[in-house]
């Protein structure tokens, strides 16, 4: 016999899941609710790794982050934040402009700038087919 609460949770997880993605936050929540001491410890470790991942990728340790509200501490935190943002995709980035720059160097003509660039434009597909 299926328990209604398990069916409800499975429906939520299915609705919030995407192929190729990690467990959603609601999945972590369900895991924490139903978990044991061991699964709670695994959840805690996974959360710590997730939070520390951007710091590790930027080669920053927690001990490098200065405490206090002095000007030097503030400037040091700004420098560390800048290191964290290097190589990150900016949400408001001009993807159309970047695409035009790259295809322009390859000698490909795209439609005028009022049209939305299409990565499946025939000019790009022809070049891709020749490679």
C-alpha positions, 0 to 999 in steps of 0.5 A: 500500500502506497502512503499518501505522504510519500506519493505527495513528496514524490510528485513534488520531487518530480515536478521540481527535478530536471534531467542532469541536475542535482537534487533540488532544495525540496529534495534536501528538505525531505531528506532532512525530515526523514533522515537519520543521524547519518543522513543528516550528517551527509546533508550537513557535509553536502551543504558545507561543500556547496557553500564553500565551492565558489570559495574553493574555485577562487582559491580562497579560504575562510581564514583569508576573509578579514573580519571587522569594519575597517576600510582595509578589511572592507577593501580586502573583502571587495578584492576577494569578491572580485576574485569570486566573480572572475570567470562567472557568467553575468546574468545581464551579459550581452550574449548577442554582442558576444556572438556577433563579435565571434562570428564577425571574426570568422567572416559570417554575416548575421541578420541585422541587430534588430533581429534576435541572433539565432545560434541555428542561423543558416550561416552558422550551420553551414560553417558548423557542417564544414568543420 
